């Protein structure tokens, strides 16, 4: 299974959001805490999108390989 840009960027944003949220809590800044939470949620969503995209690509590759193998078997049976 590969890794795509959305998975990487999403997880980086999620981690940065966690740090920002924790820093906001530490200094008592509700604004920074909220911004960090929003970044964390947005990053998690982007990573999830990347995961789904990667799963679809893997399934498409598997289906293509199965179809190709099936076609090859058909030629041997009829050849």
Secondary structure, DSSP 4 states (H G I P E B T S, - for coil): ----HHHHHHHHHHHHHHHHHHHHHHHT-HHHHHHHHHHHHHHHHHHHHHHHHHHHHHHHHHHHHHHHHHHHHHHHHH-
